[in-house]
Amino acid sequence: MEFDIMPWLNMAVRWLHVIAGIAWIGSSFYFIWLDNSLRPQKGDSEKGVAGSLWAVHGGGFYHKTKYRVAPDHMPDHLHWFKWEAYTTWLSGFALLVLMYYLSADLYLVDRAKLDLTNIQASALGLGALIFGWLVYDGMCRSPLRKNDALLGALWFVTLIAMAFALNKVFSGRGAMMHVGAIIGTVMAANVFIIIIPNQRKTVAAMLAGKAPDPALGLAAKQRSLHNNYMTLPVLLIMTSNHYPLFFGNPYNWALLAGFGLSGMIIRHFFNRRHKDDVRYIYLVAGALIFIVTIAFASVSQNGFVAKNIKSEADFATVKTLINTHCIMCHAARPSHEGFDAPPAGLVLTDDVQIRANAARIYEQVAVAKIMPLGNETAMSEDERAIIARWALQEKAKK
């Protein structure tokens, strides 16, 4: 009996990544909420306290207190929030290697854009992660650090520019995943290089009987706030590989800009709300940008596909194309050595199943262009256009 460990390893690492991500994002959201919800109490300033909060959860009462810099003595037990971030990044990077670097020819390289070897594509992807961190960290160390709004805007524009550039050399899905990896790398590096080291310096100063430097805490708080606003865009990208209408759109970088901006504005609404500054205009603006982005995605995708459709399509022609390019994987017993069962349970040897799944075939073949995987069978653009025409004809019948 043969045992293929790679799919199970992929599932295990993906599961770990999701669990660790929930833990990290949950703690990030909680501490931003906590920081925004603290209220100064009488006498707090004399004790060096910035504010406190009473909360009830799970049948118990909790009293949280935050110090402006640090307490006057080191507590016996101090919890460090770091492994949530480290585990999320390590598992995410492992997934990047398993999916996009070891199988770059299937998921990352788009030879219609740039004919890269697996090693070249992987090196370019790793370079993008490093470049993204260096640019962001350079901004944070420059005079821009004094203006969070301007710094955030420039970093946002930089990310969209990188999405545009990566989309010129990688597949749409590979490009979007790498933008997500850049954001995730920046967030984890903020924890590893700035937040935790600054906290350690503060603790070391206290143990040495010295007054901690307030600038250390301020720098760590700024990076933590940046992470909070980057959370929703990175979550969008983490789930986007399930939606070809997003990553397969020729303007996916513009969709990322719209959806990302929508998420950050909605995040800002909640951050302000925690400070009792409720401004529904942010919520409305975020929702409107989301709706406009969806409308743009639909119009741009339909226009792009229609422009490239040059041939009429009949079912017999489509069936021939599917037999040529698809059934080695999408059969009850695949002949492709990489599959023991049809991907997504989709069997395309049956006419009824082909017609029933016209929309799915359209998304994967004509929109995302990720099928056949790695275009192993060299499906041409004209052949994709024929399938697109047929799928649209099937849609019009319903």
Buried (B, 14 or more C-beta within 10 A) or exposed (E): EEEEEEEEEBEEBBEBBBBBBEBBBEEBBEBBBBBBBBEEEEEBEEEEBBBBBEEEEEEEEEEEBBBEBBEEEEEEEEEEBBEBBBBBBBBBBBBBBBBBBBBBBBBBBBEEBEEBEBEBBBEBBBEBBEEBBEBBBEBBEEEBBEEEEEBBEBBBEBBBEBBBEBBEBBBBBBBBBBBBBBBBBBBBBBBBEBBBBBBEBBBEBBEEEEEBBEEBBEBBBBBBBBBBBBBBBBBBBBEBBEBBBBBBBBBBBBBBBBBBBBBBBBBBBBBBBBEEEEEEEBBEBBEEBBEEBBEBBEEBBEEBBEEBBEEEBEEEBBBEBBEBBBBBBBBEEBEBEBBEEBBEEBBBBEEEEBBEBBEBBBBBBBBBBBBBBBBBBEBEEEBBBBBBBBBBBBEEEE
